[in-house]
Every structure is written in C-alpha cells, then in structure tokens.
Amino acid sequence: MQSLTGPRIAASRSAAEMITPQVLDLTARIAAIPAPTGDEGARSAFVADEARRRGLQDVRVDDLGDVVGVLPGRTDGPPVLLAAHLDTVFPAGTPLPIAQREGRLSGPGIGDNSLGVGALFCLPALLEAMGTRPEVDLILAAPVGEEGLGNLRGMRAVVNSLPRLGAAVAIEGHNLGRVTHIAVGSRRLRVSLTGPGGHSWGDYGRPSAIHALAVLIQELDSLALPTHPKTTLNVGLIEGGISVNTIAPTASCVIDMRSIDEEALAETGDRIDRIIESAGRGEMTVHREVLGERPAGLVPLDSRVVSIATDVLSSLGLEPVCDASSTDANIPISRGIPAICIGLTSGGNVHREDEYIDLNPVPTGLAQLGLVALELARDLQDNREGTERG
C-alpha cells in the first residue's frame, strides 16, 4: 500500500504518543459514568458534549441516545462510519472506581468500551497532530445497545440514518491485532411453560412446568448442529417453581443460538421451534418470545477493508488475526457494506468489575485507528474517481 510509507507511519506513531494522555483521561471520565444497556442517557449526554467541544460538526443525539458527529473530509464521496458502543454490561448501582497502576488502567467497562469511545472522539486531535485530513467525511458514532439483549439497536438506527456509507469500522478497547470480518449471528428466545400446579403429594400426577422444561432442554441438547459453518446452542438461564413441595405451575428458560451463516441459523431456529411447540400439550401451555436477533454475514478476506486493516497492523509491527465475533459490525456487514471490527490494546477480565487495559500498547492502537480511517477514506475516494473517469 503506497500511502503507508515510513514517514506516514512515523507521523501516526508520534501523533498517537502525543494524544495518549488525552485519550486515557477521557476514557477514565467516560468509564465513571454509568451506562447499563438500555440506560445510557447520562453517558450519551456527556459524549455528545465532548464531541461538540472537540470540533465535530452536525453533532446529534437520536431518540435512542446514539451520538453521531461528522469529521469533514476533503470531498463529498461516500463516508466512512467509525463506531464505538456506549453501553456496558454492568447494572445500575455498580460502583465504578477507576484506578491506574503498574501499567494498567482498571475499572468496570474500561476496555469494553470506554477506551473505544474515548479514542474515537479524540480522533480529530490525532489527525490534527498528524497534519492531515481524511479524503471523505468520517462519521463518528457512539451507539447504544450493543451488549446482551441490546440487540444492536443503536447501530441499526445509526446505519439506517446513513444511506450512502462506503465502509464501516466498529471499535473495541480490547483485542489489538484482531480484524473481525465475520459476523456471528444470533437468536435469543425466552420459552415459558405454564401448567395447573398443585401440591406435590395431594396433586401428584399433574404435569410440572419444571419437568416439562427439563424434557425440552434435553431435546435441545440432543440436536446435532453443524460444525461447518460453526453453529451453537446454549440454555443460559432457567427460572421457575414456587417451593420444594409444589408442582411447578411455571418455568422458563432463555436460549441462545449462534452461527456465522444466516441460513444455518434459520434452519437451527426452525428445529428449535418444533421442539418448543411440542412442549405445549395437554394441560401444559408454551409461550415463545423473541428477545433478540443479530444478523450473520461475511466480508471476504481479500476485500479492500480487510486488506487495509491487516496492512496497517503489519506496518505497525503487529501480526493481524482475522476472526469471527458478534459486534456492531454485524449490522453493516449484513447489509453488504464493507465493515470490520478492530481493537485498541490488550487487557483482561472483560465483563468483570476488575476489568483492565494495558497502557503500553495504547499508542499503537491509536496509530492503527488513525491510519485505518485515513486509508479507508482515501481508498473510497480513489475508487470514486476511478469510476467517474471510467
């Protein structure tokens, strides 16, 4: 890639080193604001104010709480979307102490995804320090609802509002070196069984919702699922019953199925539905509720967006790892928009209150972010000019 010259790489590293303290300060301030999935309002308002203060144009907050701003490019070609989700897995009331020691910054959600958001909204400062501007507009977005049952609703709304996207990059704080180009799709269901209930001795013989649910789960566990494409099934939650000597009148479970292939996901869903339907017989009724659906998809390894990301990592001395995951990139990938997810540093204890990020790799992650954004913008403009000449 001709534009990834030694001086350009050196400029990105120097600029990244310069703004790293600014990024870490913003990261810590973001992490100290609660943002449970579905209740991201306080963090959303803070980030919107920061976006305006840092010079982004047309900053808006939509009805869901998604923050979107524009870093203007030189031309009006199709823009690049860069997105880092606002929400965390931690419920309201979780203490949010942020601490720095021994080369680490720690605290709930510090890497997933406070660092991603902090780095994203310091991107204008990074490019200014590099002395450059993108060829096309960069749309910087902090969507809500990425975690758990958020169902990627924020990213859906952001992409719906941007009909001309040329490419998209989801940004996560952890996993520097990865290029996620395969979207793991999922379906989440809650299955509830209801029966007559009664006394375990006096009404013995009546159907128990717990017993019926156990049979259903056993049948789910016996399903043979494809390994190519990889497809999985898990029952992650079970609830039900009243007491030890009561025939359970109600019981429920939450099912998670995943695949990298939309067709395999749909076929698995159909098989599960048949098992669920069979549980509702006699005095037992069954109710099926869809809790979430994430689309699957694939961006080829030889696509421009993947090649640019891997070339940037290699130029920074890192070995790229191309992988599959469920991220905000699922939405643009499923709609045919070239998209990936990248990480910014190493760390650990993700989704735990003692989560941490390693500080030493952060400048490299920031340099990567700046170069990927610039290269994608340049590539989109080059392709546009080539098409116009043709």
C-alpha positions in Angstrom: 0.0 0.0 0.0 1.9 3.0 -1.3 0.4 5.5 1.2 1.7 3.5 4.2 5.2 5.0 3.8 7.8 5.2 6.6 7.2 8.9 7.2 3.4 8.4 7.4 3.7 5.6 9.9 6.2 7.6 11.9 3.8 10.5 11.9 0.9 8.4 13.1 3.0 6.9 15.9 4.3 10.4 17.0 0.7 11.8 17.0 -0.6 8.8 18.9 2.0 9.2 21.6 1.2 12.8 21.9 -2.6 12.4 22.4 -2.4 9.2 24.5 -2.7 11.1 27.8 -5.7 12.9 26.5 -7.3 9.6 25.4 -6.7 8.0 28.7 -8.1 10.9 30.6 -11.3 10.9 28.5 -11.5 7.1 28.8 -11.5 7.3 32.6 -14.1 10.1 32.7 -16.4 8.0 30.4 -16.0 4.9 32.5 -17.0 6.7 35.6 -20.5 7.4 34.1 -23.0 4.5 34.4 -24.2 3.2 31.1 -26.2 -0.1 31.5 -27.7 -1.4 28.3 -31.0 0.4 27.9 -30.0 3.3 30.3 -27.1 5.0 28.6 -28.6 8.5 28.8 -26.0 10.1 31.2 -23.0 8.8 29.2 -24.7 9.7 25.9 -25.1 13.4 27.0 -21.5 13.6 28.2 -20.1 12.2 25.0 -22.2 14.5 22.9 -20.8 17.5 24.8 -17.3 16.2 24.3 -18.0 15.7 20.5 -19.0 19.3 20.1 -16.1 20.5 22.3 -13.7 18.6 20.1 -14.8 20.2 16.9 -17.1 17.6 15.3 -19.8 19.0 13.1 -23.5 18.3 13.0 -23.4 16.5 16.3 -26.8 15.0 17.1 -28.3 12.6 19.7 -31.2 10.5 18.3 -34.2 9.2 20.2 -32.3 6.1 21.4 -29.4 8.1 22.7 -26.9 7.3 19.9 -24.4 10.1 19.5 -23.3 10.9 15.9 -21.0 13.6 14.6 -19.0 14.4 11.4 -15.3 14.9 10.9 -15.3 16.6 7.5 -13.3 15.3 4.6 -11.8 17.0 1.6 -14.5 15.7 -0.8 -18.2 14.6 -0.8 -17.6 10.9 -1.5 -19.3 8.1 0.4 -18.3 8.5 4.1 -16.7 6.1 6.5 -18.5 5.2 9.7 -16.4 4.7 12.8 -18.5 3.4 15.8 -17.7 2.6 19.4 -20.6 1.5 21.6 -21.6 3.4 24.7 -23.2 0.7 26.9 -21.7 -1.7 29.4 -22.9 -5.0 31.0 -22.9 -3.6 34.5 -26.3 -2.8 36.1 -27.2 0.5 37.6 -25.7 0.9 41.1 -22.5 -0.9 40.3 -19.5 1.0 41.8 -17.3 2.5 39.1 -13.9 3.1 40.6 -11.2 3.8 38.0 -7.5 3.1 39.0 -4.2 3.4 37.3 -1.2 1.4 38.4 1.6 -0.9 37.2 1.0 -0.1 33.5 -2.7 -0.7 33.7 -6.0 1.2 33.8 -8.7 -0.7 35.6 -12.4 -0.4 36.3 -15.8 -1.8 35.1 -16.1 -1.4 31.3 -12.8 0.4 30.9 -11.9 -1.6 27.8 -15.4 -2.6 26.8 -15.9 0.0 25.7 -14.8 3.2 27.4 -11.4 3.2 25.7 -13.1 2.7 22.3 -15.3 5.7 22.8 -12.5 7.8 24.2 -10.2 7.0 21.4 -12.9 7.6 18.8 -13.7 11.1 20.0 -10.0 12.0 20.2 -9.6 11.1 16.5 -9.9 14.8 15.4 -6.9 15.6 17.7 -5.0 12.6 16.3 -5.4 13.6 12.7 -4.6 17.3 13.5 -1.4 16.1 15.2 -0.6 14.2 12.0 -1.2 17.3 10.0 -3.7 15.7 7.7 -7.4 15.4 6.9 -9.5 12.4 5.5 -10.4 12.4 1.9 -14.1 11.8 2.7 -16.2 12.5 5.7 -15.6 10.4 8.8 -18.9 9.7 10.7 -18.1 9.2 14.3 -20.8 7.4 16.3 -21.3 6.1 19.8 -24.3 3.8 19.5 -26.3 2.3 22.4 -27.5 -1.3 22.9 -24.5 -3.4 21.8 -24.3 -5.6 24.8 -26.5 -8.5 25.8 -30.1 -8.0 24.8 -29.5 -4.6 23.4 -29.8 -6.4 20.1 -27.5 -3.8 18.3 -30.5 -1.4 18.2 -28.2 1.6 18.3 -26.1 0.5 15.4 -29.2 -0.4 13.4 -30.5 3.2 13.9 -27.2 4.8 13.0 -26.8 2.8 9.8 -30.4 3.4 8.9 -29.7 7.1 9.1 -26.7 7.0 6.7 -27.8 5.7 3.3 -24.5 6.5 1.5 -22.0 4.6 3.6 -18.8 3.5 1.8 -17.4 1.4 4.7 -17.7 1.0 8.5 -15.4 0.1 11.4 -16.6 -0.9 14.8 -14.0 -0.1 17.6 -13.5 -2.0 20.8 -11.0 -1.3 23.5 -9.6 -4.8 23.8 -8.0 -7.2 21.3 -5.4 -5.1 19.5 -4.4 -7.0 16.4 -7.7 -8.6 15.5 -9.6 -7.8 12.4 -13.2 -9.2 12.8 -14.6 -9.7 9.3 -17.1 -12.5 10.0 -20.3 -11.5 11.8 -21.6 -14.2 14.2 -25.4 -14.0 14.1 -27.6 -15.0 17.0 -31.2 -15.6 18.0 -32.3 -15.3 21.6 -35.6 -16.8 22.8 -37.4 -17.0 26.1 -39.6 -20.1 26.4 -42.2 -20.1 29.2 -44.2 -23.2 30.2 -47.4 -22.9 32.3 -49.3 -25.8 33.9 -52.0 -26.3 36.6 -49.6 -26.6 39.5 -50.6 -28.1 42.9 -49.4 -29.9 45.9 -46.5 -32.3 45.4 -48.4 -35.1 47.4 -52.0 -34.3 47.2 -52.0 -33.4 43.4 -49.4 -35.9 42.4 -49.8 -36.8 38.7 -50.4 -33.3 37.5 -47.8 -32.0 34.9 -45.0 -29.9 36.3 -43.7 -27.0 34.3 -40.2 -27.7 35.5 -40.3 -31.3 34.5 -41.6 -30.3 31.1 -38.9 -27.7 30.7 -36.3 -30.3 31.6 -37.5 -32.6 28.8 -37.5 -29.7 26.4 -33.9 -28.8 27.3 -32.8 -32.4 27.0 -34.3 -32.5 23.5 -32.5 -29.3 22.6 -29.2 -30.7 23.9 -29.6 -33.8 21.7 -29.8 -31.7 18.5 -26.9 -32.4 16.1 -25.6 -29.0 15.0 -23.3 -28.3 12.0 -19.7 -27.6 12.7 -19.2 -26.1 9.2 -20.5 -23.4 9.4 -20.0 -23.3 13.1 -23.4 -23.2 14.8 -24.0 -23.3 18.6 -26.9 -23.6 21.1 -26.9 -22.7 24.8 -29.6 -22.5 27.5 -28.1 -19.8 29.7 -30.9 -19.1 32.2 -33.6 -21.2 33.9 -36.3 -19.9 36.3 -39.4 -21.5 37.8 -41.3 -23.1 40.6 -42.6 -21.9 43.9 -41.4 -24.3 46.6 -39.9 -27.7 47.1 -43.3 -29.3 47.8 -45.2 -27.5 45.0 -45.8 -28.9 41.5 -44.3 -26.1 39.5 -47.0 -24.0 37.7 -44.4 -22.1 35.7 -40.9 -22.5 34.4 -38.9 -20.7 31.7 -35.5 -20.7 30.0 -33.5 -18.4 27.8 -32.0 -19.9 24.7 -29.0 -18.5 22.7 -28.3 -19.9 19.2 -25.4 -18.6 17.1 -23.9 -19.2 13.7 -21.6 -17.5 11.2 -24.2 -18.4 8.4 -27.6 -16.9 8.2 -29.1 -20.0 6.5 -27.7 -22.3 9.2 -29.1 -20.0 11.9 -32.5 -20.0 10.3 -32.6 -23.8 10.0 -31.5 -24.3 13.6 -34.2 -21.9 14.7 -36.8 -23.9 12.8 -35.7 -27.1 14.5 -35.8 -25.5 17.9 -39.3 -24.0 17.2 -40.6 -27.5 16.5 -39.3 -28.8 19.9 -40.8 -25.8 21.7 -44.2 -26.3 20.0 -44.2 -30.0 21.1 -43.9 -29.0 24.7 -47.3 -27.4 24.7 -49.7 -30.3 25.1 -52.4 -31.4 27.5 -52.6 -29.1 30.4 -49.2 -27.6 29.6 -49.1 -24.4 27.5 -46.0 -22.9 26.0 -45.1 -19.3 25.1 -42.2 -18.3 22.9 -40.8 -14.8 23.0 -38.0 -13.4 20.7 -35.6 -11.4 22.8 -33.0 -10.6 20.1 -31.8 -11.2 16.6 -28.4 -10.4 15.3 -27.7 -11.0 11.6 -24.8 -13.1 10.4 -22.5 -12.2 7.5 -19.1 -12.3 6.0 -16.7 -9.8 4.4 -14.1 -11.7 2.2 -10.5 -11.8 3.4 -9.4 -10.3 0.1 -11.8 -7.3 0.4 -10.3 -3.8 0.5 -11.5 -3.1 4.0 -9.8 -6.2 5.4 -6.6 -5.7 3.4 -6.3 -2.1 4.6 -6.7 -3.1 8.2 -4.3 -6.0 8.0 -1.7 -4.0 6.1 -1.9 -1.2 8.7 -1.3 -3.7 11.5 1.6 -5.2 9.7 3.1 -1.8 9.1 3.0 -1.2 12.9 4.8 -4.4 13.6 1.8 -6.5 14.6 0.6 -9.9 13.4 -3.0 -9.5 12.2 -5.6 -12.1 13.4 -8.7 -12.3 11.3 -11.6 -13.7 13.2 -15.4 -14.0 13.8 -17.4 -12.3 16.5 -20.7 -10.6 17.3 -20.1 -6.8 17.3 -21.7 -3.7 16.0 -20.1 -4.5 12.6 -22.8 -7.2 12.2 -25.2 -4.6 11.0 -23.3 -3.1 8.1 -21.9 -6.5 7.1 -25.4 -7.9 6.9 -26.4 -5.1 4.6 -23.5 -5.5 2.1 -21.4 -2.6 3.5 -17.7 -3.4 3.8 -17.1 -3.5 7.5 -14.8 -4.8 10.2 -14.2 -4.5 14.0 -10.8 -3.6 15.4 -9.3 -3.4 18.9 -7.0 -0.8 20.5 -5.0 -2.6 23.2 -4.5 -5.7 25.3 -6.1 -6.3 28.7 -8.2 -8.8 30.6 -11.1 -9.6 32.9 -13.6 -8.4 30.4 -17.2 -8.1 31.8 -15.8 -8.2 35.3 -15.6 -5.3 37.8 -11.8 -5.7 37.8 -11.5 -5.3 34.0 -8.3 -3.7 32.9 -6.4 -2.4 29.8 -2.7 -2.4 29.3 -1.3 1.1 28.7 1.8 0.5 26.8 0.1 -0.7 23.6 -2.4 2.1 23.5 -0.4 4.4 21.3 0.0 1.6 18.7 -3.8 1.0 18.8 -4.4 4.8 18.3 -2.0 4.9 15.4 -3.8 1.9 13.9 -7.1 3.7 14.3 -5.9 6.9 12.5 -4.3 5.0 9.7 -7.2 2.7 9.1 -9.6 5.7 9.0 -7.4 7.6 6.6 -6.7 4.7 4.3 -10.3 3.7 4.0 -11.3 7.3 3.2 -8.5 7.6 0.6 -9.5 4.2 -0.9 -13.1 5.2 -1.2 -12.2 8.5 -2.9 -9.8 6.7 -5.3 -12.4 4.2 -6.3 -15.0 7.0 -6.8 -12.6 9.0 -9.0 -11.7 5.8 -11.0 -15.4 5.1 -11.6 -16.0 8.7 -12.7 -13.1 8.5 -15.1 -14.3 5.2 -16.4 
